[in-house]
Amino acid sequence: MNHFVSIQLDKKSKTPLYKQLGDALYNFIQKGVLKPNTKLPTIRTLASQLKINNVTVVNAYKYLENKGVVYAQIGSGTYVSPLPSEIISPPISRKIDTDIQLKQITITKNTINFASISPTTNLFPVEDFKEVFNQVLERDKGDAFSYQESQGYYGLRESIVDYLKNYGINTKSDNIQIISGAQQGIDILSKALLQFGDILFVEQPTYHGAIAVFQNRGARIVEIPLESDGINIPLLEDYLKIYNPKFIYMMSYYQNPTGYSYSLNKKRKLLDLAEKYNTYIIEDDYLSDLNYSKEPNIPLKALDHRNRVIYIKSFSKILMPGLRLGFLVAPKPLLNHILSAKHTTDISTSSFIQRVFDLYLRKELWKNHINKICNIYNKRYDCFIHNINKYLDNYVTYTKPNGGLSLWLKLIPSISTKTLCDKLLSKDVIISPGSLFSTSQNFSSFIRLSFAAVDEKEIEKGLKIIKDVIEKMIDNSPSSTTPFL
Ligand SMILES: Cc1ncc(COP(=O)(O)O)c(C=O)c1O
């Protein structure tokens, strides 16, 4: 289809013609009508179609080039710039190159699992839940198993309002949508907010479960590098000037996979930019409670006075993943779209589980549990750091996260992560390769090691195996290797 003939130029306007034309083309690029690497019409063709001078077109193309949205190839023509990082559109073109990505690994009781970020089942608060389960059954009888309203059980939404006050988030029960886990939250937000070809921004690297959802919507993903104190702000602003993302997906604490957390300064800047460029931020809070530092964590949503943040809370890591329960807090204009996406997805989250969880929150049983697991994981974290330093000091570098359930390790350049993963697998040790966490298969020299599902004995044993495998790989490599010394 020839989109160019629809361009209307006003010769009487004070805005120069080249700028009007440039802005019209810019609009096509932003909306994805003109895809990256599309060749623009030749100067003569466009000038004759729009009945304007060649010079006007030349100037319009120059104007777009200065904005960075097109590039000229000498002797060939002018093309739409690729998006800042790799963009996947349409979906699912990722190479699946390790067994770990295929997720077909058999886990036996001897497996040392550094890949899972799910807590071990012996830490689940089963006794507390037994008590509230019975109370709900006695109290609500058959009602506990009826269909629930799609937005969520009103009592639970009310108790979440109180619960959120502990985190500095003030909201109303009307703004809360109950979801069957954060993964569903990401999915219904994508259904509510994204059309095929829409652009969204993510941190690079990021959670692969979110990437998969966005790809399935046929969205175009722009990856913005993450630094140890949050997203790269100047780059984010550069991209916001060019593209008009539907939202920015981020994790403010113990980001998956890096473990990085945002500084207060970057959180404020991010909020300012969302306001300035009129976009939303999806804050995925899957883990902020596991804080091993003395400083309290402040969710981005607690600083969001201009209603730019959609906050997703998961209870999978801090309570039990099998509950399949979470919630999101969204700005009012989005609520109806979200509700309708939730309704078409699964009508409602389990009525029984919502009532049970409501009572669990009202009795404040969660406070003791979170304290308990935070202490346990803090000890494991210390043990993990100690053993990484003991066994892998020469082979990896990392930033201490002071919270969460994993570390993001950069390997010395000569170690192939894929070979390392495969060799470890044959020794019943599993780890997550960095390439899982980006659309562009970057981060091939990184691994994520988690201590969620391993005890202190397994940590020491597993890290020693990793050291032995790395040393063997170095010994067998044709060129000599310089470890980080
Ligand atoms: C960052 C992140 N968001 C969301 C999820 C999904 O959580 P849920 O079990 O609540 O669906 C995960 C699971 O690991 C995760 O790591």
The ligand as a MOL file (V3000), in Angstrom:
LIG
                    3D

  0  0  0     0  0            999 V3000
M  V30 BEGIN CTAB
M  V30 COUNTS 16 16 0 0 0
M  V30 BEGIN ATOM
M  V30 1 C 10.5370 -11.3640 37.0670 0
M  V30 2 C 9.4420 -12.3550 37.1320 0
M  V30 3 N 8.1890 -11.9410 36.9120 0
M  V30 4 C 7.1650 -12.8050 36.9490 0
M  V30 5 C 7.3620 -14.1430 37.2010 0
M  V30 6 C 6.1780 -15.0610 37.2150 0
M  V30 7 O 5.7040 -15.1500 38.5270 0
M  V30 8 P 4.3480 -15.8580 38.9430 0
M  V30 9 O 4.7020 -17.2160 39.4720 0
M  V30 10 O 3.7520 -14.9720 39.9910 0
M  V30 11 O 3.4830 -15.9760 37.7470 0
M  V30 12 C 8.6490 -14.6130 37.4250 0
M  V30 13 C 8.8910 -16.0390 37.6800 0
M  V30 14 O 9.9910 -16.4740 37.8800 0
M  V30 15 C 9.7190 -13.6840 37.3960 0
M  V30 16 O 10.9750 -14.0660 37.5950 0
M  V30 END ATOM
M  V30 BEGIN BOND
M  V30 1 1 1 2
M  V30 2 1 2 3
M  V30 3 2 2 15
M  V30 4 2 3 4
M  V30 5 1 4 5
M  V30 6 1 5 6
M  V30 7 2 5 12
M  V30 8 1 6 7
M  V30 9 1 7 8
M  V30 10 2 8 9
M  V30 11 1 8 10
M  V30 12 1 8 11
M  V30 13 1 12 13
M  V30 14 1 12 15
M  V30 15 2 13 14
M  V30 16 1 15 16
M  V30 END BOND
M  V30 END CTAB
M  END
